[in-house]
Amino acid sequence: MAKLFYTAIASLDGYIEDESGRFNWAAPDEQVHAFVNELLRPTGTQVYGRRMYETMVSWETVPLAGQPASIRDFAEIWRAADKVVYSKTLDAVSSARTHIERDFDPNAIRELKAAAERDLTVGGPGLAAHAFEAGLVDEVHLFVNPIIVGGGKRALPDEVRLPLELVDEHRFDVGVVHLHYRARTR
């Protein structure tokens, strides 16, 4: 059975974007980007909410000439993955290997995990909150940035209790810390 990962780049105070919706402080450097690439490389399906998909879809067409190796590599990983977008409002997708689902169905994700040969990721804290609530998230990967933004969109859901086990941590030269947790068996 495949695992479902939740991966987020967050501020030290736990936000993926500030109160103005900005996340320019979270742009990974070459070292962090290469690490993220290795984390995502073995995954086969990326599950997104609409807003996260709209943020990520630029990877479908981003010009790669002259870009650093980590950017080119990430674009290839993103383009090769199957993508499921949960949205009630999105009319169409503009990336290959992508389809829309209107309503989040925990059983459909369970079936996808059971049938998948490669792991899945869930992107976007709103959609991830549903996956956490349904007990679907197997691992959490947080990239904590050395900044306090004081408010905004939280990386982790409120009102969800999930015991975690620290699997690994990694410190980067720019002060980012990767925390890898596994959900404990309930």
trRosetta pair geometry for C-beta under 8 A, 3 or more apart (Angstrom, degrees):
i j d omega theta_ij theta_ji phi_ij phi_ji
1 113 5.7 37 -178 145 94 91
1 114 5.5 -33 -121 -112 98 51
1 116 8.0 61 -166 55 48 82
2 44 7.6 -85 -125 35 149 113
2 112 7.8 -60 58 130 130 69
2 113 4.9 -137 68 -155 88 62
2 114 7.7 -107 25 -42 83 12
2 116 3.7 -25 -10 83 149 114
2 117 7.1 33 -66 69 114 8
2 118 6.2 38 -116 101 126 23
2 119 4.9 170 -168 -103 95 41
2 120 5.8 83 135 -10 130 88
3 113 7.3 48 -101 -148 11 111
3 119 4.8 -16 58 -126 78 109
3 120 7.3 -156 96 37 42 70
3 138 4.0 -105 -158 70 96 152
3 139 5.9 41 157 -1 132 108
4 47 7.8 -17 -143 23 109 134
4 109 7.0 29 -83 172 150 115
4 113 5.9 -65 -42 -93 101 123
4 119 7.3 179 -80 -171 26 83
4 120 4.9 -20 -109 76 71 103
4 121 7.4 140 -163 -108 59 19
4 122 6.0 31 179 -21 106 108
4 131 6.5 -134 143 -173 144 134
4 136 5.3 0 53 148 157 89
4 137 5.6 -99 101 -114 106 42
4 138 5.3 120 49 7 64 94
4 139 7.7 176 91 31 44 73
5 39 7.9 -170 157 166 165 104
5 43 7.1 -95 29 -90 124 132
5 119 6.3 47 -12 158 106 126
5 120 7.1 -179 22 93 72 49
5 121 4.8 -31 70 -109 96 74
5 122 7.2 -175 85 18 45 71
5 137 7.6 61 -145 -154 16 81
5 138 6.9 -53 -73 64 51 87
5 139 4.7 -26 -111 74 79 101
5 140 7.4 158 -162 -90 67 22
5 141 6.0 14 -178 -1 116 110
6 121 7.4 129 -99 -163 25 71
6 122 5.2 -30 -96 64 76 98
6 128 4.8 90 -129 -142 126 127
6 131 6.9 166 -71 87 116 134
6 132 7.4 -3 -43 -63 157 98
6 137 5.1 -15 -18 -136 115 128
6 139 7.4 -173 27 94 64 53
6 140 5.2 -14 65 -114 98 70
6 141 7.2 -178 91 30 49 68
7 36 7.6 118 174 -141 143 95
7 39 6.9 127 -109 132 145 138
7 40 7.6 -81 7 -75 169 96
7 121 5.8 -26 10 -153 111 122
7 123 7.0 -26 61 -94 85 81
7 140 7.9 160 -82 -165 40 45
7 141 4.3 -9 -110 68 82 110
7 142 7.8 -174 -150 -76 47 32
7 143 7.7 33 -176 -11 86 99
8 16 5.5 -83 -170 -91 113 119
8 125 6.8 49 -103 -72 143 93
8 128 7.7 -76 -54 -13 121 171
8 141 7.5 152 22 88 53 65
8 142 5.8 -12 66 -116 86 69
8 143 7.2 -150 103 29 44 77
8 155 4.4 148 129 -156 152 108
8 156 7.8 -156 39 -56 156 67
9 16 6.6 96 75 -135 62 83
9 23 7.5 105 91 -180 112 121
9 26 4.4 119 126 -172 125 119
9 28 6.9 -121 -108 -55 146 99
9 143 4.5 -25 -111 69 70 114
9 145 6.6 48 175 -34 88 112
10 14 5.7 -10 175 -143 133 30
10 15 6.2 139 -157 64 84 26
10 16 5.5 -56 -99 -78 73 63
10 26 7.6 21 -66 -113 10 125
10 142 5.7 -31 22 -161 121 101
10 143 6.9 142 21 72 66 56
10 144 5.8 -26 75 -106 90 59
10 145 6.8 -164 94 13 37 87
10 155 3.9 -37 -94 -56 131 153
11 14 6.7 -42 71 28 79 22
11 15 4.8 3 28 51 115 83
11 16 7.9 -149 -2 -72 80 19
11 18 7.7 70 -37 -76 146 79
11 25 7.1 33 -89 102 100 132
11 26 7.6 -90 -59 -76 70 101
11 144 7.6 22 143 -157 16 67
11 145 5.6 -49 -110 62 45 100
11 147 5.1 -77 -136 88 96 83
11 148 6.1 114 163 -120 120 27
11 149 4.5 -131 -73 -1 169 104
11 152 7.9 91 10 41 134 131
12 144 5.9 73 -98 180 56 104
12 145 6.8 -104 -37 80 70 54
12 146 6.4 38 -49 -130 119 32
12 147 6.3 172 1 66 96 32
12 148 5.4 -53 60 -75 109 72
13 148 4.8 71 -21 -139 118 81
13 149 6.4 -143 50 38 116 67
13 150 6.9 67 62 -62 162 24
14 154 5.8 0 136 -144 102 79
14 155 5.3 -129 -175 26 65 103
14 156 6.5 -64 -163 23 112 97
15 18 6.4 87 125 -89 143 43
15 149 5.2 -98 62 60 136 126
15 151 6.8 95 -78 151 152 14
15 152 4.1 87 -167 63 140 110
15 153 6.0 109 -159 65 87 47
15 154 6.1 -64 -104 -99 63 37
15 155 6.4 -176 -128 -28 10 87
16 23 6.3 -12 152 -109 64 133
16 26 7.2 20 -164 -74 58 165
16 125 6.1 -173 5 -30 140 125
16 152 7.4 -140 57 118 49 120
16 153 5.4 -49 54 93 90 101
16 154 7.5 41 3 128 87 15
16 155 4.8 122 -45 -87 93 79
17 21 5.4 4 155 -155 137 35
17 22 6.2 153 -163 70 90 27
17 23 4.3 -70 -102 -59 81 101
17 26 7.9 -79 -86 -4 58 138
17 149 8.0 -135 152 136 25 166
17 152 4.9 -147 99 170 58 133
17 153 4.8 29 47 31 93 110
18 21 7.2 -51 69 17 64 16
18 22 5.1 -9 39 58 107 84
18 23 7.3 176 0 -75 74 53
18 25 7.6 71 -34 17 116 127
18 149 4.1 -127 -99 179 95 129
18 150 7.2 36 -145 53 98 80
18 151 6.9 64 -164 80 64 59
18 152 4.3 -132 -157 -71 18 139
19 149 7.6 179 -9 148 75 102
19 150 7.1 -46 -19 93 115 91
19 151 4.6 30 -62 97 108 103
19 152 4.8 -114 -55 -80 44 72
20 152 7.8 -48 25 -106 45 107
21 152 7.5 166 -74 -147 30 106
21 153 7.8 51 -112 -16 57 117
22 25 7.4 76 129 -1 99 91
23 26 4.5 -29 172 24 91 124
23 27 8.0 128 128 -44 76 66
24 27 6.2 -12 -167 -22 50 110
25 145 6.3 137 137 134 94 155
25 147 5.1 -75 168 54 139 170
25 149 7.0 179 49 -79 153 116
26 143 8.0 107 -160 97 96 113
26 145 5.7 -125 -109 -36 67 153
28 32 3.6 -129 -160 96 107 117
28 33 4.4 148 108 -60 121 75
28 36 6.3 -157 -22 -9 178 136
28 143 7.3 -25 -90 157 113 158
28 176 7.4 4 -123 -51 82 172
29 32 5.3 88 48 17 68 101
29 33 6.8 -129 98 -7 29 96
29 172 7.5 161 51 158 113 136
29 173 7.9 -73 75 67 149 98
29 174 5.2 140 3 -34 138 150
30 33 5.8 -58 -141 39 25 113
30 34 6.3 28 159 -21 63 106
30 68 5.6 -104 -107 166 107 154
30 69 7.8 62 -152 53 107 84
30 70 5.2 166 -148 2 64 141
31 34 6.0 -54 -150 32 26 110
31 35 6.7 26 151 -17 60 106
31 172 5.4 150 111 -152 124 112
31 173 6.1 84 33 23 167 104
31 174 7.2 167 54 -5 122 105
32 35 5.6 -56 -153 36 35 114
32 36 6.4 36 150 -20 68 104
32 143 6.6 94 -163 -156 121 139
32 172 5.3 -1 -72 -112 89 169
32 174 6.9 -64 -31 39 120 128
32 176 5.3 26 -94 64 134 156
32 178 8.0 163 -136 -55 88 110
33 36 5.6 -52 -148 35 33 112
33 37 6.4 40 151 -25 64 103
33 68 7.7 94 78 97 150 127
33 70 3.7 96 109 155 119 138
33 71 6.9 -16 170 -62 154 57
33 74 6.3 -74 -176 -45 102 133
34 37 5.5 -48 -151 30 33 118
34 38 6.8 31 152 -16 63 102
34 69 7.7 30 -92 98 105 100
34 70 4.7 -91 -64 -102 71 116
34 73 7.5 53 -116 61 65 149
35 38 5.9 -55 -154 35 33 108
35 39 6.5 35 148 -20 65 106
35 170 6.9 -172 -148 105 147 150
35 172 7.3 -116 -6 -83 151 121
35 178 6.6 -129 144 -47 143 154
36 39 5.4 -56 -151 36 35 116
36 40 6.2 18 157 -8 69 110
36 74 7.1 21 98 -103 110 116
36 143 7.4 -31 -79 -58 107 148
37 40 6.1 -66 -144 45 27 100
37 41 6.1 48 156 -49 65 99
37 70 6.1 -144 -26 -150 137 78
37 73 4.9 28 -140 120 150 121
37 74 5.4 -106 -90 -77 100 74
37 77 6.0 178 -145 -19 79 151
38 41 5.7 -29 -139 3 31 122
39 141 6.2 116 -166 -152 147 168
40 43 5.3 -59 -162 25 58 118
40 74 7.7 60 60 -131 142 76
40 77 5.3 93 110 157 114 143
40 81 7.8 -61 171 -60 106 141
40 121 6.7 -31 -121 -34 90 151
41 77 5.8 -88 -96 -116 57 126
42 118 6.1 -161 160 -154 67 104
42 119 6.1 50 115 27 94 109
43 46 6.8 79 130 -67 131 77
43 81 6.4 12 108 -115 92 125
43 118 5.9 128 -162 147 26 108
43 119 4.8 -68 -108 84 74 86
43 120 6.3 109 -158 -112 105 16
43 121 5.2 6 -153 -21 163 100
44 81 6.3 157 178 -135 28 77
44 82 6.2 19 149 21 76 101
44 116 6.0 177 63 -166 130 111
44 117 6.7 70 -27 69 162 75
44 118 3.1 114 -23 70 114 125
44 119 6.9 133 13 56 80 38
44 120 7.0 -49 61 -80 74 62
45 81 6.3 149 -108 -177 20 95
45 82 4.5 -28 -106 74 79 100
45 83 7.2 164 -160 -85 64 27
45 84 6.5 21 -179 -4 111 103
45 112 6.8 -100 84 170 168 123
45 116 6.3 -97 5 -119 126 139
45 118 7.2 144 -2 85 75 96
45 120 4.4 -23 74 -114 98 92
45 121 7.5 -175 97 28 55 62
46 56 7.9 -121 138 137 146 163
46 78 7.5 -18 -3 -137 158 69
46 81 4.9 57 -8 136 104 143
46 82 7.3 171 23 86 65 49
46 83 5.0 -18 68 -108 92 78
46 84 7.6 -176 91 27 46 66
46 120 7.2 169 -87 -163 26 69
46 121 5.1 -12 -118 63 72 100
46 122 8.0 157 -166 -92 55 23
46 123 6.2 10 -178 -4 100 120
47 83 7.7 164 -87 -158 29 54
47 84 4.8 -13 -115 65 74 103
47 86 7.2 32 179 -17 90 105
47 109 7.2 29 -107 -116 166 110
47 120 6.0 34 -13 172 109 116
47 121 6.8 -169 27 92 74 48
47 122 4.6 -26 73 -107 107 70
47 123 7.0 163 81 19 51 71
47 127 6.8 -155 133 146 95 139
47 131 7.8 116 98 -68 140 141
48 52 4.6 -143 -156 88 100 106
48 53 4.0 128 118 -61 143 87
48 56 6.7 -128 -107 33 151 136
48 83 6.5 -2 6 -169 114 101
48 84 7.1 165 26 84 67 52
48 85 5.1 -21 73 -109 98 71
48 86 7.1 -168 94 21 46 74
48 122 7.7 166 -78 -160 34 51
48 123 4.8 -17 -103 67 79 102
48 124 5.6 90 -159 -8 65 124
48 127 6.7 140 174 25 26 162
49 52 5.1 82 55 16 78 104
49 53 6.9 -145 91 -8 35 92
49 85 7.5 61 179 -159 10 69
49 86 5.7 -40 -109 66 54 95
49 87 7.1 111 -174 -73 54 80
49 123 7.4 -130 18 98 74 65
49 124 3.6 -131 28 112 106 157
49 126 5.0 69 -91 71 170 105
49 127 3.6 -165 -53 -30 99 115
50 53 5.7 -61 -148 37 28 111
50 54 6.2 26 158 -19 66 107
50 85 6.4 80 -92 177 54 106
50 86 7.2 -96 -37 88 73 53
50 87 3.7 91 -73 -100 110 119
50 89 6.5 22 -108 56 167 95
50 90 5.1 -175 -123 -39 112 119
51 54 5.7 -54 -147 36 32 111
51 55 6.5 33 152 -19 63 104
51 124 6.1 131 69 -131 87 127
51 126 7.4 78 32 20 119 131
52 55 5.5 -53 -151 35 36 113
52 56 6.1 21 155 -10 69 113
52 123 4.5 180 157 126 148 98
52 124 3.2 -124 -22 -65 135 107
52 127 7.2 -93 17 18 132 125
53 56 5.9 -66 -141 46 29 102
53 57 5.9 43 161 -44 69 103
53 83 7.2 120 -122 169 107 128
53 85 4.5 23 -73 -118 161 119
53 87 7.4 -87 32 -41 141 129
53 90 7.4 -7 79 -86 140 163
53 93 7.4 -73 169 -123 137 102
53 98 7.9 118 -151 -155 125 134
53 123 7.9 128 -60 87 58 118
53 124 7.7 -37 -20 -43 66 138
54 57 6.1 -32 -131 10 27 117
55 58 7.6 -56 165 6 35 104
56 59 5.8 -28 175 7 69 116
56 78 6.9 -158 174 -147 106 134
56 123 6.9 43 -36 124 148 159
57 60 5.5 -19 -178 0 65 118
57 93 7.6 -158 -113 -164 133 81
57 94 5.9 77 178 66 137 98
57 95 5.3 -139 -140 -39 91 122
58 61 6.7 -80 -163 53 47 81
58 62 5.5 66 146 -61 83 98
59 62 5.6 -29 -123 -1 35 120
59 74 6.9 -93 -135 128 129 93
59 75 5.1 -166 -168 -119 88 70
59 78 4.1 2 129 93 145 160
59 79 6.9 -141 133 -50 96 78
60 78 7.4 -109 -66 121 55 114
60 79 6.4 122 -120 -99 56 89
60 94 6.7 175 67 115 160 82
60 95 4.1 -135 -84 -111 143 97
60 96 7.1 148 -140 13 114 77
62 67 7.7 62 137 -70 111 156
62 71 7.6 -107 125 171 140 107
62 75 5.7 -127 59 -104 114 130
63 66 7.9 14 129 42 103 95
63 67 7.4 158 109 -36 65 116
64 67 5.1 -82 -158 24 51 127
64 71 7.1 177 -133 117 76 98
64 72 4.9 89 -163 -110 116 86
64 75 5.8 -131 -88 52 117 159
67 71 4.0 -100 165 85 122 132
67 72 5.3 150 87 -51 112 83
67 75 7.9 68 90 -9 160 134
68 71 5.0 95 60 5 76 102
68 72 7.3 -148 97 -2 39 89
69 72 5.8 -59 -148 40 34 110
69 73 6.0 34 156 -21 69 110
70 73 5.6 -54 -142 39 30 114
70 74 6.2 33 157 -21 64 105
71 74 5.9 -52 -146 34 29 110
71 75 6.5 30 155 -19 62 105
72 75 5.9 -56 -152 34 29 112
72 76 6.6 28 152 -17 63 106
73 76 5.8 -57 -153 36 32 111
73 77 6.4 31 152 -18 66 106
74 77 5.6 -54 -148 37 34 111
74 78 6.1 32 155 -19 68 107
75 78 5.8 -55 -145 38 30 110
75 79 6.1 27 158 -17 65 110
76 79 5.9 -56 -142 39 28 109
76 80 6.2 25 159 -19 63 112
77 80 6.0 -64 -148 37 26 109
77 81 6.7 28 156 -29 63 107
78 81 6.1 -57 -153 23 30 111
79 95 7.8 -135 -119 -166 64 107
79 96 6.9 39 -163 56 79 111
79 97 7.7 112 176 27 48 130
80 97 7.7 29 174 16 19 169
81 97 6.8 158 101 118 39 140
82 97 4.9 -116 -110 169 52 105
82 98 7.6 162 -170 -81 53 43
83 93 7.6 166 95 -162 120 152
83 95 6.4 20 41 95 148 129
83 97 6.0 93 13 110 83 84
83 98 4.1 -15 72 -106 109 86
83 99 7.7 157 90 22 65 50
84 98 7.6 -178 -77 -152 23 61
84 99 6.3 -16 -116 67 65 78
84 100 8.0 129 -166 -114 57 17
84 101 5.9 14 -178 -4 103 115
84 112 7.8 -61 -23 -120 158 162
85 90 6.3 -41 131 64 131 159
85 93 6.1 154 16 -90 144 122
85 98 6.3 31 -13 -176 110 105
85 99 7.3 -163 27 98 82 32
85 100 5.1 -37 74 -106 97 66
85 101 7.2 167 80 25 43 70
86 100 7.7 129 -103 -163 20 63
86 101 5.2 -30 -101 75 69 95
86 102 7.6 43 -155 147 65 6
86 103 7.5 -4 -154 159 102 6
86 104 5.3 31 -148 -73 151 83
86 127 5.6 137 50 -115 130 123
87 90 3.7 42 108 11 152 108
87 100 5.9 -63 48 -149 97 108
87 101 8.0 108 25 68 55 50
87 102 7.3 -55 83 -120 42 44
88 102 5.6 68 -103 -162 61 80
88 103 7.5 48 -79 -73 94 64
90 93 7.0 46 152 -70 129 68
90 100 5.8 -157 89 -118 112 135
92 100 7.7 -115 -126 -24 24 137
93 98 4.3 -134 145 113 156 125
93 99 7.1 -129 7 -104 145 19
93 100 6.1 -177 -36 -47 108 96
95 98 4.6 72 81 -13 91 143
101 104 7.4 97 114 -86 120 40
101 105 7.4 -107 171 12 136 99
101 108 7.3 167 -144 115 154 159
104 109 7.9 1 -169 -31 81 122
104 127 6.8 174 -91 -141 134 81
104 130 4.7 12 142 149 163 161
105 108 3.9 68 87 3 112 112
105 109 7.0 169 91 -10 61 80
106 109 5.7 -57 -153 37 38 110
106 110 6.3 41 149 -22 69 103
106 130 7.5 -143 -71 156 90 94
106 131 7.7 151 -112 -115 85 50
106 134 3.7 -163 -113 -152 132 149
106 136 6.2 -152 -146 -51 90 126
107 110 5.3 -48 -146 34 37 116
107 111 6.3 38 154 -18 66 102
108 111 5.7 -52 -149 37 32 111
108 112 6.3 36 150 -21 64 105
109 112 5.4 -50 -145 36 34 114
109 113 6.3 38 153 -20 65 102
109 120 7.9 -158 -159 98 90 162
109 131 6.7 -139 174 -115 171 95
109 134 7.3 101 57 100 135 149
109 136 5.3 12 117 -140 135 152
110 113 5.8 -53 -150 36 30 111
110 114 6.3 29 153 -19 64 108
110 136 6.9 -116 -70 -111 73 105
111 114 5.6 -55 -145 37 32 112
111 115 6.2 16 160 -8 66 112
112 115 6.2 -65 -142 45 26 100
112 116 5.9 34 159 -38 65 111
112 120 6.7 58 127 -63 115 155
113 116 5.9 -50 -136 22 25 115
113 120 6.5 -97 -93 12 77 130
113 136 7.3 -169 -35 -159 146 96
116 119 7.3 113 123 -98 133 13
116 120 6.2 164 -11 -43 179 103
122 127 6.0 -145 -178 115 105 106
122 128 4.9 139 120 -95 118 79
122 131 5.0 -90 -99 -5 177 165
122 136 7.9 85 -37 107 148 117
122 137 7.0 -89 31 -97 134 96
123 127 7.3 31 80 62 41 127
123 128 7.4 -39 -167 -52 5 108
124 127 4.6 56 84 24 109 106
124 128 6.2 174 86 -14 52 92
125 128 5.3 -56 -134 43 33 115
125 129 6.2 48 160 -34 65 96
125 153 6.2 163 41 157 141 103
125 154 6.2 170 177 91 158 64
125 155 5.8 -144 -90 -150 129 26
125 156 7.1 -106 -138 -64 113 13
125 157 6.8 165 179 -64 91 72
126 129 5.9 -46 -157 19 28 114
126 130 7.6 25 147 -13 57 97
127 130 5.8 -50 -163 30 42 111
127 131 6.7 37 144 -14 69 105
128 131 5.3 -56 -150 40 41 113
128 132 6.1 45 151 -22 71 102
128 137 7.0 52 -165 -79 86 134
128 157 7.0 -160 104 -35 85 107
129 132 5.6 -50 -146 35 31 113
129 133 6.3 33 154 -20 64 106
129 157 3.6 122 -118 -89 94 133
129 160 6.9 -161 -150 -32 73 140
130 133 5.7 -54 -147 37 30 113
130 134 6.3 20 156 -11 64 111
131 134 5.9 -61 -144 43 29 105
131 136 4.3 -87 -165 66 80 118
131 137 5.2 95 130 -51 105 92
132 135 7.8 37 176 -69 31 27
132 136 7.5 -85 -62 46 20 77
132 137 5.2 -11 -90 4 63 133
132 156 7.9 97 -77 -161 165 76
132 157 5.3 -172 58 26 147 133
132 160 4.6 36 133 -171 123 162
132 162 6.2 -99 -162 -37 99 143
133 157 7.2 -75 -46 112 91 166
133 160 5.8 -104 -77 -102 65 115
135 186 6.9 -50 -139 -16 128 150
137 140 6.6 44 159 -65 126 84
137 162 7.2 2 71 -149 115 164
137 183 6.1 129 104 -48 75 136
138 182 6.9 -20 159 -151 70 74
138 183 5.5 -112 -148 24 32 113
139 167 7.5 -23 -136 1 109 148
139 180 6.9 -8 -175 -170 111 82
139 181 6.6 161 -158 87 61 53
139 182 5.3 -29 -103 -105 82 60
139 183 6.9 -114 -69 -7 35 81
140 164 6.5 -45 28 -123 126 140
140 179 7.7 -7 112 108 94 92
140 180 7.5 164 86 -153 55 38
140 181 4.4 -2 55 58 99 105
140 183 7.6 96 -16 -54 94 80
141 178 6.7 -13 -169 -167 89 96
141 179 7.4 162 -153 81 41 53
141 180 5.4 -2 -106 -106 77 74
141 181 7.9 -164 -70 27 37 68
142 155 6.7 85 -125 146 109 148
142 178 7.3 160 84 -152 48 47
142 179 4.7 -5 58 55 97 102
142 181 7.8 23 3 3 100 107
143 176 5.6 2 -180 -178 92 119
143 177 7.5 164 -156 80 47 38
143 178 5.3 -18 -101 -98 72 74
144 176 6.7 155 76 -159 48 62
144 177 4.8 -14 56 60 103 90
144 178 7.8 -176 16 -81 74 23
144 179 6.5 38 -13 -6 113 111
145 175 7.4 65 -163 103 51 95
145 176 5.5 -23 -101 -104 58 87
146 174 7.7 -155 17 137 117 70
146 175 3.7 -29 -16 137 140 132
146 176 7.0 -111 -13 -70 84 45
149 152 5.7 -12 116 -5 129 131
154 157 7.2 127 105 -95 123 24
154 158 7.0 74 71 -38 166 86
156 160 7.6 -128 167 58 89 118
157 160 4.6 54 89 4 113 128
162 183 5.8 -56 177 -126 113 101
163 183 7.3 95 79 -163 59 61
163 184 4.2 -39 104 37 106 127
163 186 7.8 145 35 -95 107 68
164 181 3.9 3 -179 180 127 131
164 182 6.8 140 -160 68 72 36
164 183 6.2 -51 -104 -102 68 42
164 184 6.5 -156 -102 -16 14 89
165 181 6.4 142 67 -160 39 74
165 182 4.9 -24 61 61 98 90
165 183 7.9 29 16 120 84 4
165 184 5.4 107 -29 -72 101 90
166 169 6.9 -12 -174 -41 116 100
166 179 7.1 -65 -130 -165 95 91
166 180 7.4 94 -163 78 58 58
166 181 5.9 -44 -98 -101 45 77
167 180 4.5 -67 66 112 105 100
167 181 6.3 162 2 -116 91 19
167 182 5.1 83 -52 -19 120 101
168 178 7.7 -3 112 110 93 100
168 180 4.3 11 55 48 87 125
169 177 6.3 -7 -171 -178 102 100
169 178 6.5 160 -157 85 49 62
169 179 5.5 -6 -109 -105 88 60
169 180 7.0 -156 -73 20 41 79
170 177 7.2 161 80 -158 45 55
170 178 4.3 2 53 50 95 111
170 180 7.9 42 -2 -13 95 109
171 175 8.0 -27 -167 -139 90 24
171 176 7.7 155 -156 86 48 49
171 177 5.4 -20 -103 -106 68 80
171 178 7.9 -146 -67 22 26 73
172 175 7.0 -36 79 38 81 21
172 176 4.4 4 44 60 125 91
172 177 7.3 -152 14 -76 80 34
172 178 7.4 76 -28 -17 104 95
183 186 8.0 -23 156 -42 107 87
